[in-house]
Amino acid sequence: MGKAATEALHHLAKGLDDRPLTEVAEVLVDGQIAAADAVRAATSQIAHAATALARVLRAGGVLHYVAAGSSGLMAAADAQELGGTFSIPASQLRIHMAGGLPTGVEMPGGTEDEISGLAQSLAGLSHRDAVVAVSASGTTPYTLEAARLAKMAKATLVGIANNAGSALLEASDHPILLATPPEVLSGSTRMGAGTAQKIALNMLSTLMAIELGHIHDGMMVNLRADNAKLRARAAGIVSQIADVDEDAATSALTAVEGRIKPAILVAKGQSPEAAQARLQETDGHLRAALAQLK
């Protein structure tokens, strides 16, 4: 493989520091938009990977997110939202970031080359699990070691990288190439590459949630309502889908301990027990459960 695309020089980089900041700002925003648009070419790969991850969760397996540096921050940001947004149990999620998740303002760079503790962190990995490995270059030692361990354990491996033909993509069961253009600031993959990674990771988890039945008509019907804002949102979702007023929605939620999907069925006239039974029959898919009521 030749020079990595993530290390190439942007065509507008020459003299960048000698131009008015307003012009540089235009170049930067155009760079971000171009990076975001690069994700379009990977939509099919992202969808296939999402189906595989949903299968792992449905079977009781664990999703392991593995990355270093800014890629690690992107992966962690998505993984940490899955509990609140879709009620994915914490027991089914793990984040492995080179050097550990930062607790201060500095993120050590040398840790991406250190692989010594990774085997211990992934010791319980099995064929029932999945690893989502993210690396802009696709050659980060920490991420490649995780990929190797995943292959040894026969776990499902989803690889996300920004360089075609990179080792991570070659090793993956579900390779996702985000062919972003050269960074305006050469090699600073927290910018364009990071933007594309965030979009791809958000898409991956959202598509996975759809496959699991956690989204209905663009609403989060499996969210964990653990604060006032989310409790109000939950009531609004039940009200909207069940076509009842907010009081009836709140009453239905109370009857099923705040769980939105069964609350919708309760608001439509089902008992809490019957609502739960219908959702079990439909593997948690609300649309199918509602269809049974007609």
C-alpha positions in Angstrom: 0.0 0.0 0.0 1.3 3.5 -0.9 1.2 6.6 1.1 -1.9 6.6 3.4 -4.7 8.9 2.2 -5.0 10.2 5.8 -1.4 11.5 5.6 -1.7 13.2 2.2 -1.6 16.9 1.7 -4.8 18.8 1.0 -4.9 20.6 -2.4 -5.6 23.9 -0.7 -3.0 23.5 2.1 -0.2 25.5 0.5 -0.2 29.0 2.0 -3.1 28.2 4.3 -1.6 29.9 7.3 -1.1 33.1 5.2 -4.7 33.5 4.3 -7.4 35.4 6.1 -9.0 33.3 8.8 -12.4 33.8 7.2 -11.1 32.1 4.1 -9.5 29.3 6.1 -12.8 28.8 7.9 -14.5 28.2 4.5 -11.8 25.6 3.6 -12.3 23.9 6.9 -16.0 23.6 6.7 -15.8 22.4 3.1 -13.4 19.7 4.3 -15.8 18.5 6.9 -18.7 18.4 4.4 -16.5 16.4 2.0 -15.6 14.0 4.7 -19.2 13.5 5.8 -20.2 12.9 2.2 -17.6 10.1 1.9 -19.8 8.0 4.2 -22.5 7.6 1.4 -20.3 5.1 -0.4 -20.3 2.8 2.7 -24.1 2.7 3.5 -24.5 -0.9 2.4 -21.5 -2.1 4.4 -22.7 -0.2 7.5 -26.2 -1.8 7.1 -24.8 -5.3 6.8 -22.6 -4.8 9.9 -25.6 -3.4 11.8 -27.5 -6.6 11.1 -24.6 -8.7 12.4 -24.3 -6.6 15.6 -28.1 -6.9 16.2 -27.7 -10.7 15.9 -25.0 -10.7 18.5 -27.0 -8.7 21.0 -30.1 -10.7 20.4 -28.2 -13.9 21.2 -26.8 -12.4 24.4 -23.3 -11.6 23.2 -21.2 -8.5 24.0 -20.2 -5.6 21.8 -16.6 -4.5 22.3 -15.6 -1.1 20.9 -11.8 -0.9 20.4 -9.8 2.1 19.2 -7.0 4.6 20.1 -6.8 8.4 20.1 -9.5 10.4 18.5 -11.0 7.3 16.9 -11.4 6.0 20.5 -13.2 9.1 21.5 -15.6 8.6 18.6 -16.2 5.0 19.4 -16.7 5.7 23.2 -19.1 8.5 22.5 -21.4 6.2 20.5 -21.1 3.2 22.8 -21.8 5.2 26.0 -25.1 6.5 24.5 -26.5 3.0 23.8 -27.8 2.4 27.3 -29.8 5.5 27.6 -31.0 5.7 24.0 -31.9 2.1 23.4 -31.6 0.4 26.8 -28.8 -1.9 25.7 -27.7 -3.5 28.9 -24.3 -2.4 30.3 -23.4 -6.1 30.6 -23.5 -6.3 26.8 -21.2 -3.3 26.1 -17.4 -2.8 26.6 -15.1 0.1 25.6 -11.4 -0.6 25.1 -9.4 2.6 24.4 -5.6 2.6 24.2 -4.4 4.1 27.5 -7.9 4.0 28.9 -10.6 6.6 28.6 -9.1 10.0 29.4 -10.1 11.7 32.6 -8.2 15.0 32.0 -7.4 17.3 29.1 -4.4 15.3 27.8 -4.6 12.1 25.7 -1.3 10.3 25.5 -0.4 9.4 22.0 2.1 6.6 22.6 -0.5 4.2 24.0 -1.8 3.3 20.5 1.4 1.3 20.1 1.0 -0.6 23.4 -0.8 -3.9 23.1 0.3 -5.6 26.3 -2.9 -5.3 28.3 -5.3 -6.0 25.5 -5.3 -9.7 25.7 -6.3 -9.6 29.3 -9.1 -7.1 28.5 -10.5 -9.3 25.8 -9.8 -12.6 27.6 -13.5 -13.5 27.7 -14.1 -12.8 24.0 -16.0 -15.6 22.2 -17.8 -16.5 19.0 -21.0 -15.0 20.5 -19.4 -11.5 20.7 -18.5 -8.8 18.3 -15.6 -6.3 18.1 -16.1 -2.9 16.5 -12.5 -1.8 15.7 -11.9 1.8 14.6 -8.7 3.3 13.2 -8.3 6.1 10.7 -5.1 4.7 9.2 -6.3 1.1 9.6 -2.8 0.2 10.8 -2.9 1.2 14.5 -1.1 -1.5 16.5 -3.6 -1.5 19.4 -6.6 -1.8 17.0 -4.9 -4.5 14.9 -4.1 -6.6 18.0 -7.8 -6.4 18.9 -8.7 -7.6 15.4 -6.2 -10.5 15.7 -7.7 -11.5 19.1 -11.2 -11.2 17.6 -10.3 -13.6 14.7 -8.8 -16.0 17.2 -11.9 -16.1 19.2 -14.1 -16.3 16.1 -15.9 -13.2 17.2 -17.7 -11.0 14.6 -15.2 -8.3 13.5 -16.4 -4.9 12.2 -13.5 -2.8 11.0 -13.9 1.0 10.3 -10.9 2.7 8.6 -10.3 5.6 6.3 -7.6 4.0 4.1 -8.4 1.5 1.4 -6.6 -1.8 1.6 -5.5 -1.2 5.2 -4.7 -4.2 7.4 -7.8 -3.6 9.6 -10.2 -3.7 6.7 -8.5 -6.8 5.2 -9.0 -8.7 8.5 -12.6 -7.7 9.1 -15.7 -9.7 8.5 -17.5 -6.5 7.9 -15.0 -3.9 6.5 -16.3 -0.3 6.4 -14.1 2.0 4.3 -14.7 5.7 4.9 -12.6 7.1 2.0 -12.3 10.6 3.3 -10.2 13.1 1.3 -6.9 14.4 2.7 -7.2 16.5 5.8 -6.9 20.3 5.6 -4.5 19.9 8.5 -2.5 17.0 7.1 -2.7 13.9 9.3 -5.1 15.5 11.9 -7.7 12.7 11.7 -9.7 14.2 14.5 -11.1 16.4 11.8 -12.5 14.9 8.5 -11.8 11.2 9.3 -13.2 11.7 12.8 -16.3 13.3 11.5 -16.9 10.4 9.1 -16.2 7.9 11.8 -18.8 9.6 14.1 -21.4 9.5 11.3 -20.7 5.8 10.5 -20.8 4.8 14.2 -24.0 6.7 14.8 -25.5 5.0 11.7 -24.2 1.6 12.8 -25.9 1.7 16.2 -29.1 3.3 14.9 -29.5 0.7 12.2 -28.7 -2.0 14.8 -31.5 -0.6 17.0 -34.0 -0.6 14.1 -33.1 -4.3 13.5 -33.7 -5.0 17.2 -37.1 -3.2 17.1 -36.0 -0.3 19.3 -37.2 2.4 16.8 -40.7 3.0 15.6 -41.6 5.8 13.2 -38.4 7.6 14.1 -39.1 7.5 17.8 -36.9 5.8 20.5 -39.4 3.3 21.8 -36.8 1.5 24.0 -35.1 4.5 25.7 -34.3 4.5 29.3 -36.3 7.3 30.9 -34.2 8.2 33.9 -34.6 11.9 34.1 -37.5 14.4 33.9 -36.8 15.3 30.2 -36.8 11.7 29.2 -39.9 10.8 31.2 -41.7 13.6 29.4 -40.4 12.3 26.1 -41.5 8.7 26.9 -45.0 10.0 27.7 -45.1 11.9 24.5 -44.0 8.8 22.5 -46.7 6.7 24.1 -49.3 9.4 23.5 -48.3 9.8 19.8 -48.2 6.1 18.9 -51.2 5.0 21.0 -53.2 8.1 20.1 -54.1 8.9 23.8 -53.7 11.9 25.9 -50.6 12.5 28.1 -52.4 11.4 31.3 -53.4 8.1 29.8 -49.9 7.7 28.5 -48.3 8.4 31.9 -50.8 5.9 33.5 -49.8 3.2 31.0 -46.1 3.9 31.6 -46.6 3.6 35.4 -48.4 0.2 34.9 -45.3 -1.2 33.1 -42.5 0.5 35.2 -41.8 3.1 32.5 -41.1 0.7 29.6 -42.4 2.4 26.4 -43.3 -0.5 24.1 -45.5 -2.4 26.5 -47.0 1.0 27.7 -48.1 1.7 24.2 -50.0 -1.7 24.1 -51.4 -1.0 27.5 -52.7 2.4 26.3 -54.3 0.5 23.4 -56.3 -1.6 25.9 -54.0 -4.6 26.6 -53.2 -5.7 30.2 -49.5 -5.4 31.2 -49.1 -9.2 31.0 -50.7 -9.4 27.6 -48.6 -6.5 26.3 -45.4 -8.2 27.4 -46.5 -11.5 25.9 -47.2 -9.9 22.5 -43.8 -8.3 22.5 -42.1 -11.6 23.3 -44.0 -13.2 20.4 -42.8 -10.5 18.0 -39.2 -10.4 19.3 -39.6 -7.0 20.7 -40.9 -5.4 17.5 -43.7 -2.9 18.3 -45.1 -2.6 14.8 -45.8 -6.4 14.6 -47.3 -6.3 18.1 -49.6 -3.5 17.1 -50.6 -5.3 13.9 -51.8 -8.2 16.0 -54.4 -5.9 17.7 -56.1 -5.1 14.4 
